Amino acid sequence: MPHLDLNNKQLVFKIVYFGPGMSGKTTNLLFIHKKIFDRYKGEMVILDTEEERTLFFDFFPVSLGSIQGFSLKIHLYTIPGQIYYEASRRIILEGADGVVFVADSKVDRLDENIDMYRRMLTNLDSFGVDISTFPIVLQYNKRDFKDLIPLGKIEEILNLPEDVLVTESVATTGSGVMRTLQLISKEVIRNFQLD
């Protein structure tokens, strides 16, 4: 459920980029932040320790307009992907209105993708989130590598619904990054309007 900012007449949505370590979550957000016009975005906040990095920034999506006189604002977060940061991931994921799951497309990362996706679902379930209606976009990143996980493989293994939103990207070049953001933003707003 988005945060309602009555002082600024804004609906504030939270979208979390989730996935295994080094899958491209940070690269996605850095590209998005670079592409959005300055007047529509907030500062990038990077919480960096020796062992983990979490990014956050907010922006006002111009093309998404307003709902009942409230402008729309979106906060984007990444989670630390390393397995031992479960507590940090839970804290960041809590209260999310939607998730982009950034999968590393390299074949040798398939098991890590599956494990992390299951962890995400477990966390969402523990927050009382109805997984069947919760906005998730599965982004197959690093599509410029050789020996790729075929599209549909992760969905098949996890037995995801046929209508799950899937995108392809190469976050280092920005290919597919804005399309993924567009899809998850529309899904988050559509889901809110259905409630």
KACOR-V194483 format. One line per field, one symbol per residue. ss: DSSP state (H for helix, E for strand, C for the rest). A space follows every 10 residues. Layout:
ss=???
This chain:
ss=CCEEECCCCE EEEEEEEECC CCCCHHHHHH HHHHHCCHHH ECCCEEEECC CCEEEEEEEC CHHHCEECCE EEEEEEEECC CCHHHHHHHH HHHCCCCEEE EEEECEHHHH HHHHHHHHHH HHHHHHCCCC CCCCEEEEEE ECCCCCCECC CCHHHHHHCC CCCCEEEECE CCCCECHHHH HHHHHHHHHH HHHHC
